[in-house]
């Protein structure tokens, strides 16, 4: 080695030592408000977050440092910083902005580094965020076409109809160099925006839907690259979304008016000058374009003969267009959208295309999914290509559409001339596996048909796989069903004339979903929908946003408001839902206590154990009263648990003085429930229905000493009377698997999870389901309420997969999986489980294989985290070796309790 090389190495070594910088620990996933580079941040004190990664064991953070500047190059200049946290002694991987007031409509840059016991990480790369604008900055008017202008349009019948609006504005930009151009825009119900002929984003159905009489969102886009010197054109297509009436008869859906647009384009030039283009009466509008109808239930109609070539570019002749109408603003408050948009998240091609006897083509996607068809096809002039969608087939291979109710689920394309076309709808989606195509001149090839899977843009953060075929298929069904029911809100179904945010589907469902998807921002947004739909007296609408008028004063369904906030805090470390919504939660709890608590019992229940297996396969609801639990048991047990949660929430929300009142009421409910509804002789609640016994046992209401007898009643009903099948509906299925496992009957839980005869999840899969049905008897029940893609009957199954089979559980009292409880149940008959979970604190892994009494188990704990692992003595008789990273080993009944610091560890063979 030459002297100069040695000298250079010494210099590098000196700087590494001097800086304390370590490549042993890496700072990963820097986020602001849980997003990488959000535009339009409206909170004054946003939250920064990150996690650490290292191959070393026992890595711990002891401090962090954050810098924020409006100038990218200013992050290393103290005078340019709006916040320098300095070195903050903390092991937290979150920090709240505490610098100068953030200015509206401004770009900021930030970076973070962490100090650990293995040295200091490198600074993260600089990340950008921009702030929202205030009402005083818009200086724009809402515009649209304020009339029904085309034949057949109406807003009063069952099948409402309205063409899309096309709006445009040409403007002269300066000849100066452009520093930055930002577009702030809200188009209701949905829009596509263009600048000089190019889409400004790949968002779908933007902005996120809301209950528009209370709240309206706008989006923020950086359009610098699309803006030209000189002439420019802004163009917007307005679709109907959920703003225009989807249904005005039958069971009406709330409507808010005709589509309307608000926009502001801000341009900053390098010389410091600015220019703004806003919506006003100088814009032009027409509804004579090719999208002649669009309705989320019924489909989109596109007439290529009406296309407007070049309409969104400069120089287009718009003399046939009308001046835009200046219209009233929506009643709701205008706010920046706080959550990611819907986007194309996957593309799927057909597994088969066949010609059926009618001469039409039947496309099988091989999977029930939610999205839109992007099709390339040939058609003759003036012919109509019909695309119909369904989840199921009739025996003669025609589409089964009875379960869609009034939804037409049909897209129509009219050809302008003989030739080849490529098209997809702009403002609708469908829930389907099968597509029927009519009007084509030849059979399409698989390469010409592609379904774009659509849901809210969020990462898949969980993986789960076993050596059991049934469990793997049911997990896949849950995965496809959950993401198919994300549409700016968690919905009940994606295909029929409903698609609402029913709350009863998500009380524990949100917890299971959060193991698979990074869904915190979706639920943060949904909590706001729930608050906007709350009644003046505190009543919570069980459909939120309140597109159906369903304020039922229910407990087990409305409780999702509190359960989702708890999930966000425990799983993601996000307490914003608790802090922001605590006053509304308190109002609801006070309403229930005031009106429905009588002598220690909650007397109000609206839905019971919804959709429990009926006594006859063609029924939707059971008519047998012995199958139905007493609703007072469900409401009282659930509300008591909610009161305990509110007691936990109160100090987090700044109201510790409220906690004692909640706890006192909770205590009275336990006493009242057992006094009125528990039979001490038989050790049974109510009529001994499984769910009636299950909730008190799970939530700890059973009188001391009676727990085993109550469990025995549940087991007798499930294992003996029902021969190892479920007998619960939506409420009971949320607790069944975990309760059985908690009380030592993991063998029965495993039997339920792998059962393939009716009623069971495996039965659905065996009958061809690729998502989860609405009903246990979804293959035989009447079609009135028989969706093939519902999430409510998933219950706690996904939670059970991760927590009780894989052993990945956020420990009691932990947030964000900083401490993990790893206690799989290792059921007989299951030979292998492998799972990962990318928590906000880093990736957790668990993989075990079992062969009789032999166990091999490998776990990974993220840096700056810890775990308590329970190793069964029966499968690992010898005490584990106290190796690096293991903090302690104790014997706990049938387990070795092993305390782990971060790192990867292997136990067994």
LUMDRENMI-478745 format. One record per residue: x, y, z of N, C-alpha, C in turn. Coordinates in steps of 0.05 Angstrom, whole numbers, plus 5000, padded with zeros to 4 digits. Atoms other than C-alpha are relative to their C-alpha. Example, Ala and Ser with C-alpha at 12.3 -4.5 7.8 and 13.67 -1.06 7.14 Angstrom:
501849765000524649105156501850245000/498449764999527349795143498550225014/
# end
This chain:
501749765000500050005000501850255000/498349755002502850694981499550175024/500249814977504051235033497650184997/502349835004498651675002497449865007/502450154993493451125008499749965030/500150034971495251005080499150265013/500749744989494751745093497050064996/502949965006487851775060498349845019/501550174982485351195101500050115029/499849884973487751525165498250245003/501849765000484052165147497149915002/502850104999477651775133499349885027/500450124974478351385197499650225021/500349784981479252035236497350134999/502649875002472952345208497749825009/502150194991468851715221499950005031/499950004971471251705294499050275011/500749744990470352455302497050054998/502949955004463352455274498349805016/501550214987461351825311498149864981/501850115020457951615246500449704998/499850295000456350875242498349894977/501650135021454250445183498949745011/501150244987452549885232497050035004/502849944996445850215245499150194978/501149845022441650495188497350125008/502649874995435950995196498349974975/501850085022430150765152497450155001/502849915002423451025128499450265014/500849754989423551755148497350094989/502749925008416351995146499150255014/501349784987412452615160497049954998/502950084999405152485181499649744985/500150285011406551765159500149994970/499649995029408051975087502850094993/497249945007414652025050500450294992/499749725009413652705017497350124996/502749905003406652965031499950294991/500649735009404053584995497350095012/502449904989398854015029499549925029/500250074972400253865102498650235015/501749794987395054235144500450025030/499649994970397054065216502350195007/497849814994401254605249502449875013/497850144987405454105287500149714990/499950275011406653505242501949825015/498450204986409652865268502049874981/497950135014416352605243500349715011/499650274990417751855247502149864983/498050165013423051345228500349745015/499250234984425750675248502949934994/497250075003432550355254500349714990/499550275010435549745221502949945004/497250084995441749355239500249705000/499550294998444748665234501049925027/499050054973447348735305497749955019/501950044979443748495366500250225021/500049814977441648955423500450294993/499749725008441549605384497850175013/501949824987438250175423500650294993/499749715004437050895406499950145026/500149844975438651395460499550304995/500549715007437652065423499450024970/500449945029435552375357500450304996/499749725007436453025320498650054974/501549935024431953355268500550294992/499749735010433053955224497950054978/502049935020427854315182500650284989/499449745013428854875132498350044975/501449955025425055205075501849994976/498050015022431455165034501449735002/498750265000434254495014502950025008/497249964993441354755018500450115028/499849884974439755075085499949815023/500150194978439354435125502549995016/497450004985446654515144500850275009/499449724991446155255159498050085022/501749944977443555445228498150244994/501649765005441056115202497649954982/502250065018436555785151497949815011/501850204988433155295198497650135013/502449924985426055385223499749835025/499950174976427254815272502549845001/497850184994433454495300499449885027/500850134974431353995353502449985018/497750064984438553925376500049705007/499850284992440553265407498049955022/502250064980434253015443500449725011/499650264987435552465493497349855001/502550155002430051955476500349754984/500050245017428951255450497650004981/502449985018422551485414500850044971/499549975029422451425339497850164987/502049805009417251975332500750265014/499549734988417852725344498050194988/501949795009412853295340501550254993/498749755008415053915302499550215021/500149804979416654465352501750244993/498449785009419655015311498350254994/501549765008417555675280497449924986/502650055013410455725254500449944970/499750075028410055385186498250194983/501549825017407855855131498349844980/501850145019402055665085501249994972/499250025028403455425015503050014996/497149985000410855335028501349725000/498450255000415954785014501950005024/498050034979420154525072501549744995/498350235002425754025076501049925028/499350094974427853595134501849754998/498450244997432753065156500349935029/499850104972433952645218502349815002/498150214993439352235250499649915028/500450134973439451775310502649945013/497750074984444451665365499449735014/500550274989445050935387502549905016/497850134985449350485431502149894981/498150095020452850285366501150234984/499149775015454350995344497750164988/502049825012450751545306499549924971/500650065027447151405242500850234982/499749795020448451795179497450165000/502449845005443552365166498349864979/501750095021437552135127500250184976/500149815022436952415058497850215005/501949794995433053065056497349924988/502750065009425552975050498450264999/501649765004420653495025497249975010/502949994997413753685048499150294995/501149735005409254275031497650035018/502249944982404054615073497550084984/502549935012396754735057499650304998/500649725002393755405039497450065015/502349924985388555785079497850114983/502449915015381656025058500550274987/499549735010384256735048501850004975/498150015022389256504996498749914974/501150125024384556154947499350224979/500949795018381256774916498949884974/501150145023377656284870497049965005/502950054998370356134855499449724991/501050265009366755474850498550044973/501249985026364655364778499049734990/501050255012360954844736498150064978/502349965018355154734689497649945017/502050014979349354874734497249934989/502650085011343854514695500349714988/500150255015341753854664499750074970/499949905027343553954591499649794978/500050215021343053284556497649825003/502450174999337352814538500449775019/499950224981335752304591501250065027/498849944975339352654647497950055022/501949954979335752654714501449955027/499050054973337052664789497749925018/502450054983330152444813499149714999/501050275003329251724790501949805014/498350204989332151064813502750014986/497549995015337351084758500650284992/499249735006340151784760502050004977/498349995024344052014699501050284996/498849745005348952574685502649974985/497550015015354452694635502250155014/497749864988361452904655500250284989/499549725008363253644652502950034992/497349945008369353874614500450305003/499449724995372454534636502850064991/497349935009378354904608500550305004/499249734998382255544616502750044988/497449935011387755814572501150255014/498849764987392656304603502950034990/497349945009399156634585501950005024/497950004980405056464628502250194993/497849825006411156894633502249864984/497850115015417456804592502449955019/497850034980421556754656500349715008/499650274989424556134687498249955023/501950084979419755764732501449865023/498950134977421855584802498249795011/501950184987415555244826497250064991/502849965007408355134805498449795015/501650184983403154844852497050044992/502950005006395954654835498549915025/501850074979390754654890497249974988/502450055016384354344866498149815015/502150184990377754034888497949994978/502150045020372953744837498049805010/502050174988366453454863498049914979/499050204982364652894861502849894994/497350105006371152684824501050144975/498949855023375852974773502549874989/497450045012381552874726501050274990/498949745007386053484718502349974980/498050005021390553634659501350284998/498649765006395854154646501549964974/498850035027397854244573499849714990/500650265011394653574556501049775016/499050224984398053164610498649995027/501150034973394852874672501950115021/498249904979397453224734500649795021/499550224980397052584775498849754989/501350265006395151854772497949935021/502150054981389951934827497549914986/502650095011383251594817497850095019/502349904984376651884841500850205021/499249794982380052474873497950234999/498850044974378852814920498649785016/501250204983377452324976497150085007/502849944994369952274988499650085029/500749914973366852595049496950035002/502749914997360052785077500150294994/499349745011360253415035498650235013/501249784985355453825077501650085024/498349934977360653805132502950054993/497149995005367453725099500549954970/499250045028370553785029503050014999/497150015003377653595011501050124974/498749935025382353894961502749874999/497450125004388753614932502150204992/497749825006395653924923501949854981/498150135019400153764863502250194992/497849855012406954004841499949954970/500350035029406054144767502250164985/497949835011412554514755500949894973/499050125025414854024701498150024977/502049995021408354094662499550284990/500549725008408254854658502050094979/498349905022410855194596500450305003/499849715004413555884583498050074978/501949925020408256264544497349885005/502850094998401355954530499849735014/500650244985398555424576497049965002/502850064997391955074587499549815023/501050184979388654774648497449884991/502550145007383354254634499249815022/501050174979378953874682497549864990/502550145004373853324673498749955027/501450044975368653294728498149764997/501850224998365352634744498150035024/502149974980359552514791500849905028/499150114975362752084845497749975020/502150024980358752114910498850275005/501249734996356952854903497250014987/502550025014351452764851498549755010/501650214989345752304870500549734986/499750275011347451564860497349874996/502850105001340251364875498250205013/501949814989334351824886497449875008/502450144992329051294895500949735011/499350254987328650604927501050075028/498749914975333450704985501950224991/498449785011336051394967502850035013/497349944991343451564973500250315002/499849714997345052255000501450134976/498849855022346352744943500450295009/499249734990349253444948499850214978/500349805021348453774880501449914974/498750055025351253824810503150035004/497049984998358853734800501050294998/498949735000363154344813503049985005/497049995000370454554811501050255014/498549784988375054984852502949954995/497250045006382255084831501650265002/498149774999388255534842502849894992/497350065009394755474804501850235007/498149794991400555854836502749954986/497450025014406855984795502050205013/497849844989413256244826502350004980/497949985019418656494779502750055015/497349984988426156504792500750285009/499449734992426157254797498350105024/501649944976421257224856497250094994/502749925007415057444818498149765001/502050214998408557044823497750054981/502349995017402556884781497949805011/502150184991395856574800497949974979/502350055018390556254756497949865017/502150114983383956114791497549954984/502650055012377155844774498150245004/501949784999372056384757498349994974/501850015023366956564704501350024973/498649985025372356644651500649724988/499550275010373055884645497849934980/502050115019369355504590499249725009/501050264992365054884601498349884979/501950145016361454354562499449735012/500650284992357853704578499449834975/500550145025357753484505502449824992/497750175006364053064511499349715000/500450295004364952314505498949855024/501150144977363252114577497250105004/502849905001355752154570498549915025/501350084975354151814637502249875017/498250144981357951584699498649985027/501350064975355051264761501549765012/498450214988359150844810498549735001/501550254999353550334815499549884973/501050095026351550294743502149984978/497950015020357950424703500350264985/499449765016360650914653499349954971/500650025029358251054582501750204985/498149835015363251324532499349984971/500649985028361551554462502350134985/497649905014367851614420499350204978/500849815020363952004368499950295010/500249744988363652574417502750105011/497449924990371152614431500750284992/499249725003374253304437503050024997/497150015004381253244407501350265007/498549764993386053744439498650195019/501549814983380954034487501650105024/498549924977386054064543502750124993/497549875009391454404502499450284989/500449735010392555114480499450004970/500749985028389655324413497449864992/502550155006383354894417497850204996/502349835006377155214387497749935019/502150054981372255254445497650194997/502249815004367355734413497349875004/502550144995361955204420499549945029/500350044971363055164495498650245012/501449794985359355584546501850125022/498649904976362156054599499249845024/500650164976362555674664498250165018/501849884980357155804715501550035026/499049974972359556094781497849895018/502050144984355955644831500750035030/499649974971355155624906502149805009/498150194988360555304948498549785015/501250214983359054644982499850105029/500449914973356654715053502349935018/497950104983362554335081502550175000/497549854997369054635106502149894980/497950075019374654625054502649955014/497550084986380854255079501849844981/498250165015387053945050499649705006/500450294996386353195039502349895017/497950094981390052845096501049724994/499350285005390652155065500849964971/499350065027393651835003497649954982/502350045018389151774941499749714993/500450265013386351164907501850004975/498450035024391150914854499849714989/499750275011392350314809502249865016/498150134982395749834857501049734989/499150255013396349214813498649974973/501350065026394848984742499949704996/500550295002391848304728498849944973/501150095025390547934663498349765004/501950224997385147414650501449735001/499050275001386146674663498749854977/501350135023381246494608498150204986/502049855016376946804552498649794983/501550205016371446374521497650134986/502549925014365846474471497749835010/502250154988359246284503497849994978/502150055021352946044464498750254990/501349765010350046744460501750164980/498249855017356146964419501650215014/498549824984358747394474502649875010/497550114989365547314506500050025031/499950014971366347104578502950005009/497249964990372747334613500049925030/499650084972374946994677502650105010/497649894988379947384719501349815020/498850204981381046784765499950095029/499949884973380047234826497850215002/501949784995374447664854501750245008/498349764996377448364853498350254996/501349755003375749094851501850184983/498449835018377949564795498550074975/501249935025376649764724501549844978/498850145023377949424657501250194981/498649855022383149714610500149804977/500450195022381249394544500950114973/499449945028384049394473498349814983/502050175015378849154423499550134972/500949895026376349244352497050014999/502949965002369349504337499350144975/500949875024365249754280498750275006/501149734997362850464269497249995011/502549964987357050664313499149765017/500850234984356949984347500650055030/499649974971356449934423501349755011/498750214986361349504461499050005029/501150024974358149264525501849835018/498450144981362249054586498549985026/501650054976358348744643501849845020/498250114979361348524709498349865021/501450144978359448014762502149845015/498250164983362547624819499749704994/500750285002359146964802498749944973/501350095025356346554744497549835007/502250195000349746204733501049744989/499150265011350045464715500549994970/499649995029349545644641502250184991/497749835006355746084645499350294993/500749715002351846734641500650135027/499349854976353247274692497749985021/502050004978349747204760500150295011/500149724992347547914776497950065020/502249964981341747814824501050135026/499049894974346247984884501050294997/499249725003347948664853497650195006/502449854996340748884867499650194977/500649825022339549514826502450104985/497649915014346749634806500349874973/499850115027347649544731502949894995/497350095003355249464735500749944971/499650035029355849574661501350254988/498849785015360550004619499449974971/500850005029358650204548502050184985/498249855017363350434493498850004972/501049975027360750704426502350084982/497849955018365650674369499450224980/500349785019366751284324500449914971/499450105027369250874264501049725003/498850265000371550184245502950025010/497249994992378050034281500549895027/499150114974381849864344500050235020/500249804979380850234409501249885026/499250074973383950234478498650195019/501749834983379550484534499749895028/500950084973378150474608498350235011/501649794989372950854648501650185018/498649814983375051474686498950025028/501349934974370051514743498449775012/501450234987367450814760501949775005/498650254995369950164788497949795005/501850224996366849484796501349795018/499050234985367348884842499149754985/500650215019367748254800502249794998/498050195010371247634777499649954970/500750075028367647544710499250254985/500749785017366748024652498749874975/501350085025361947924594500350234980/499549805021363848284530498249944976/501750035023359048404473500550244981/499749795020359548804408502850014988/497350005011366748614390499949864973/499850135026368648404319501649745001/498350244997373447864344500649955029/499450074973375447494406502650155009/497549864991380447914447502049805011/497950164988387047624469500450095029/499549944972389047594542501750255003/498249764999394448124528498550264995/501549765006388948604506498150085023/501849944977385048574572501750005026/498549974975387948824637498350145020/501549874978384348974702502050155017/498549834982387249544741498749995028/501050034973386349374815500250275014/500149734989384350014852499349995029/500749954972384550194925501850225010/498449784989387550724971502949925001/497250055003394950774961501249955028/498850074974398050405021501749754995/498250225003403649915029498849745012/500650264987402549175041502349945019/497950014980406449075105500149735014/500050264987404748365126500149774980/500050255015406247675097499449775019/500750234983403447025123499649764983/500250245016404046315098500549765018/499750244985403345615126500249764981/500050245016403644895103497149894998/502850095001395944855108498650144977/501349895024392244945042497650185007/502449854994385745185074500750275012/499349754987389045715118501250194979/498849835020393145975059497950124981/502049895018387046045014498250205014/501749814985382846375068501550265005/498549754996388446865082500050164974/500149865026388747025007497250134996/502749895003381147115007499750265017/500249764982381747605066501650234987/498249795012387447985031498550144977/501449885023383448084967497550145009/502549874991377048245004500550265014/499449754985380148765050500850224981/499249785017383649154996497950084980/502249945017377549104952497950175013/501949844986373649465005501250255013/498949744993378050075012499450204978/500849805020374950664976499950275014/499949764983377251285016498749955027/501350094975373550925072500049704999/500450295001372950205093497149944994/502850055008366649955058499249715007/501050274995362149355067500349834976/499950165024362149134995500650194976/499249835022364649384927498349974975/501250085025359549124877497050084997/502849955003352149244893499350295005/500949734997348049874903500250095029/499649934972351050014972502750125003/497149914999358650064982500450225021/500049804979358050435048502049935022/498250044977362350525110498549905024/501450134978358450055154502049955023/498150014978361750095223500349725013/499950264987359949405247502049814988/498050175013364749095197502850045009/497249934995370849425227500650035030/499449964972370349385303502749865008/497450134997375948865307501349964973/498950045027376748805232502350184994/497949815005381049425231502749915011/497550104988386149075276501349794981/498950215018386848475229501150134975/499249875025387248925168502750145004/497549854996392949315200502449825002/497850185002397248695201500849964971/499450055028396748655125500650264986/499749755014396249385103500750235019/499349764985399150045127497650194998/502649875004392050305136499450235019/500549814979392950815191498850264989/501049755010391751425148497249984989/502750045008385551125118498150015023/501849994976382651015187500050275014/500049734989384951695210497950174985/502049865016380751975153497249915006/502750114994374851515169499050105027/500949894974374651755241498850284996/501149735005373552455213497349974987/502650055012367852185170497949935021/501850074979364751885232499250245016/500649764985365252535270498150184984/501749835017362152915211497249894998/502650125002356352425211498649985027/501250024974355052485286497750195003/502349834996348352755307500450215021/499749794980347353375349499949905028/500350104973345552955409502349805007/497750184995351952535402499749734987/500450265013348951945365501849964977/498150065022353751605317498549854978/501250145023351351395248501649754995/498650255005352850665236500849974971/498949975027353950855163501450264999/498449755000359551365160502049994977/501749775002359951785118497049934998/502850064997352451825127498450024973/501450005026350251685055497349875003/502750094991344651275085499550115027/500749874974340951575143499649785021/500150234982342651035194501250085027/499249954972343351335264498449815017/501550214987341550735305500549985030/499450014972344450875374501049725008/499050274994347750195369502650015014/497550014985353549975413502149854985/498050185011357049395380501050104973/499149895026357349755312501350275003/498949734997358450475333502650005015/497550024985364050245379502450004982/497749995018368450205317501450275001/498849734997369650955328502349995020/498150014978373350795392502149784993/498250225005376350125370502150084978/498149925021379550425307502150195010/498149814989382650995346502049855018/498250164984385550475394502049854983/498250145019388350075336502250184990/498049815010391750685307502250065020/498149944979395050835373501849775007/498550244991397150135393501749894977/498550125022399349885325501850194986/498449805015401950525293501250225017/499049794983403550965352498850274994/501349755008398751485324497750065019/502249934981394651815379498350234991/501649775010391652355335497149945000/502850075000385151975330498850025028/501049984972384551955406499850295008/499949714992386552685417497950164986/501849835016382352975361497149925005/502850095000376052555370499049945028/501050064973375752455445497550165008/502549864993370553015454497549874988/502350135013365952675403499449735012/500450264988367051995433498750035028/501249954973365452275502497050074997/502849925004358952585476498349754994/501550255006356851905448499749835025/500250164976358551535512498050125020/501949874982354652045553497149964991/502750065011348651945507499149725007/500750284994348851195517499449975030/500550014970349451265593497450135007/502449854992343951775596497449864991/502550105012338851425551499749695002/500450295004340350685551501249825022/499050164978343750455615497850015022/502150034980338450195663500749785020/499450194979340149865729502449824993/497550145005347149675706500049844974/500150145025345049405637499450194977/500649845024345349725568497749864985/502450135010338449595541499750034969/500349945029339649835469501849824984/498550165020341749355413498349994975/501649985025339749425341500449774981/499450205021343048875300500549725011/499550274989344348305348502649884989/497750145011349447785326499449964970/500849975028348347985253501149774983/499250215020348547425200501249755012/499150264990349646835245498849784982/501050215018348646165209497149935005/502950064995341146055199499549705000/500750294999337545395209499349884973/500750105026335645355136501850144979/497949905017340645455079499150224982/500849795017336245915038499450265014/500649774985335146405094502550195002/497949814994339147045105500350035030/499949974971337247135178498649765013/501350224985335646595228497450105012/502649954987328446565253499849855026/500050164976330346115311501150165024/499149834978330646515376502149875017/497950134983335045995410502850054989/497449945012340646175362501050285005/499449714998340446915377500650075029/499449914973343947195438498450255008/501449764989340547715482501750254993/498549775008342648385453501050175023/499149854977343248685522502849905009/497450114992349048215536502250124982/498149905020352648435472500650305006/499649714996351549175486501450065026/498949944973353249155560503049925001/497250095000359648755551501850184983/498549835018361949175492500450285012/499949724990360249845524501850015025/498250004977363849655589502950014990/497249995010370149525548500650284989/499749735011369150185512500650205022/499549824977368850545579502949975010/497250034991375550245599501950134980/498349875020378450485533499950305003/500249714996375751185544501550095025/498449934977378851175613503050024993/497249995010385551035578500450244982/499849785019384151565525500150275015/500449744987382352115575502650155006/497549864995389452285599501550064974/498649955026392252225528498850244987/501449775012387052735506500050255017/499849774982388553195564497750035019/502349994981382553015607500249785020/499850224981385052555662497849995020/502149994980379452785707497549844992/502350165009374452385665500249705006/499650294999377551705677498449865022/501450134977374551555745497149954994/502850035006367551665720499549774981/500350235018368451175663500449745015/499550254985371350645710497849935019/502250054982365750725759497649894985/502350095016360450635705500649714990/499250265009364350035678499649795021/500450194978364249705746497149945005/502950044996356749805752498949824978/501050175022355749475684500649715005/499350284994359448845705498149895021/501750094979355348795768497149964989/502750025010348848935731499649774980/500250225019350148445675499749735014/500050264986351547875722497549975018/502450024983345648045767497549944983/502450025015340648075711500149774979/499950175024343147625655501849755003/498350234996347847105685498649815019/501250214984345146445712502249865016/497850114984349646245769499849695003/500350294998346745535771501149864975/499150135025348145375698502650124990/497649865009353945865690499750084970/500649935027350746125626498750285000/501249745004348846815600497649974981/502450005017341846915571499149734993/501050265010339546335528502349814993/497750185004346546025526501050004971/498849985027348046255455503050055002/497149984999355446225439500950295004/499149724998356246975429499350135026/500849904974352447125492501849925022/498150084981357446735532502850104994/497349945010363446925490500950285009/499149724995363547685500500550045030/499349964972363047675576502649855008/497650154994368547145579502550154989/497749875012373147515531500650265014/499549744988372248185565500250005030/499550024971372947935636497750075018/502349944983365848015662499049765016/501050244987364847305684500850005030/499350014971364447235760502449815005/497650164994370846965790499249715007/500550284995370946205791498149874981/501950115019365846125736501149994971/498949975027370446235676500049734985/499850265013371645495661497349894992/502650105007364345325663498750164977/501049855023362545895615501549914975/498550115023368145655569498849734992/501150275007365244955573497450034984/502549965016358545215548500650084971/499249925027361945545489501049764984/498850235013365844915473497949794994/502150205005359744465481498450084975/501649915023355844885431501649984974/498449985025361644945382501149734992/498750255007365144275386498149774999/501850234999359443805403497550054984/502549965014352844095381500450084971/499549915028355744425318502349854987/498050175011361043895307502450154989/497649855008366844385304499550214979/500749795019363344935265499250255015/500849754988362045665279497050025002/502849954998355245875303499550305006/500149724994356646615311499650174975/500249805021355047225270502250205001/497949795002358747875260501250085027/498949914974359448045333501749785013/498550224987361547365360502549924986/497750105015366347205305502450195004/497849824995370547805325501749925024/498650084975372647455390500549705002/500150294996371746715379502849875000/497550145003378646505356502050075023/498149924979382646905407499049915027/501050084974378046735464500549705005/499550294997378545985452503049965006/497150044996386146045448500950105027/499349884974386646485509499449805023/500850184979383045955550500849714994/498850265004387145365523498849824980/501350175021382745115467500950084972/498949945026387345285410499549774980/500650235017385944585383497250044986/502649955011378644775373500150244981/499749775018380545455343501349914974/498750115024385145085294498049844983/502050165015379444615276498150184985/501849805014374945215260501450124977/498549865021380445535219500549834976/499450185022381444915176497649844991/502550145007374244675172499250064971/500849955028371644585101497149934995/502950045003364344405113498550245012/501649774992358744895125499349995030/499049745008359045375161502850045009/497249954994366345575158501250174978/498549855020371346005122501049814978/499050205019374245385089497849904981/502250085017367345205063499750204977/500149805021367145865026502149954978/497850055018373945714995499549754983/500450255014372045004977497850034978/502149955019365945274941500850204979/499049835021370345714898500450295007/499749714992370446364937502950085000/497249894999376646784928500150265016/500249794980374247324976498249885022/501750094978370047275040497150084994/502849955005362547215033498750175022/501549854980357447655068498549815019/501550204984353747025093501649745000/498850274999356246355117498949824978/501350165021351246055068499850164974/500149825024353046525011499549864974/500550155025352245974959497149914998/502850095001345045824977497950205008/501949814989341846435009498850174978/501349825019337046904974501950234993/498149805010340647444933499750285012/500549734991337648044969502350125015/497849904984343548095015502249785000/498250235003348847624990502450074983/497649915013355247964971502149785001/497850195000361047514951502750135008/497649874991366048034976499250195023/500649864975364848255048502249945019/497850054981369748315105499049945028/501050014972365248275166500449735012/499750264988365647525175502949905002/497250074994373247525176500450005030/499849994971372347705249502950055009/497349974990378747615288501949794988/498450225011381547075242502850104992/497449905008387147505212501750075025/498549954976389047745281501149745012/499250264989389247025304502349884984/497850095016393746845245502650115009/497549874994398947355263500849975030/499449994972398447375339500349715012/500150264987396846645356501249784984/498650205015399746245299502950094995/497249915005405846675280501350105026/498849894976406746985349501050284997/499249725003407247705327497850175012/502149864985403348105378501250245014/499249764985404148815404499449955029/500350074972405248695478498250205015/501849834984400448965530501550255009/498849744992401949705542502050114980/498149915021406549755481498550154978/501049875024405350225423502049974977/498350025023408050125353501849765000/498450254999410749425370502850055011/497449964987416449715411500749755018/499650254986415549095455498049794989/501550205014413048455423499649755017/500550254987409747855454499949784979/499850225020411447215416499249745014/501050234986407146645440498149844981/501750165018404746205382498849765015/501250224986400145635400500949734989/498850245011403645115355497949775000/502150214999397244705342500949744987/499550265013397643965327498850004972/501050025027396943845253501150224982/498849785016400344495231503049975002/497150055000407544395210501850244995/498249775006409945075188498350264999/501149735002408345815196502350194995/498049795006412246395166498650264996/501349735002410347125175502050225005/498549754995413347815172498050225003/501749764996410448475194501850245002/498449755000413449145176498650215016/501349814982411349535236501350284997/498849745001412650275246502750015014/497450024986418550055289502049834986/498250175015421549595237498749734995/501150255009420548905208500349785021/500050224981418648335255499749744983/500250265014419547615232499649775019/500350244985417346945257499549774981/500350245017418246275223500549765018/499650254985417245605257499149764984/500750265012417044885235499949805023/500450204979414444315277499749734987/500350285008415343565267499749845025/500550144976411943205323500750175024/499149844977415443435387502550154995/497549855008421143755349499250274989/500649735008421044505339502550154991/497949825009425344985298498650274996/501449745000423645725308502150224998/498249775004427146345281498350265002/501549754997424947045301501950234995/498549755004427247745283498650235014/501049774985426348345329501450254989/498849765012427449045299501850145020/498349834983432849505325498350195017/501349824981430849925385497349885010/502450144990425449405402500849775017/499550244983424848815449497749824998/502150205002420748195456500149815024/500250224981418347685506499049764985/500550245016418446995474499349775019/500850234984414846385502500549754985/499150245013418145735483498849765015/501350224985413945115501502149795009/498250214989417744635546499649744986/500650265013414244055512501349974973/498750015026417444245446502950085002/497249914996424044505475500749945029/499650074972425544115539502450135013/497649884988432444405549499850305002/500049714997433245105576501750134979/498449885021435545565520502650125012/497449894991442745815523499850305002/499949714997443746515549502150124982/498149915020446946805487499850314996/500049715006448447505460497250094993/502649885007442147935458497749905018/502150114982438147485507500450125028/499749864975436847895569499349835024/500750174977434047345612498349774992/501750245005430746655614498949905026/501250104976425846425666498049784992/501950215004421345825673497250095009/502749914994413946005670498049774993/501850225004409445395679500949824976/499350185022409645035611501850134980/498449855019414145555578502750085011/497649854994421145815577499450294992/500549725007420146575580502750134995/497549905009425746885541499750304993/500149715005427047645542502250064979/498249955023430147875476500350304995/499549745011433348515453499949974969/500350015029433548675379502049804988/498350195013436548185330498549764990/501250245010435247515297501049765018/499350224981435046885341498749744989/501050265008434046145329499849825024/500450184978431245635377499249724989/500650275008430844885370501949904979/498250135020433644455314500450174975/
# end
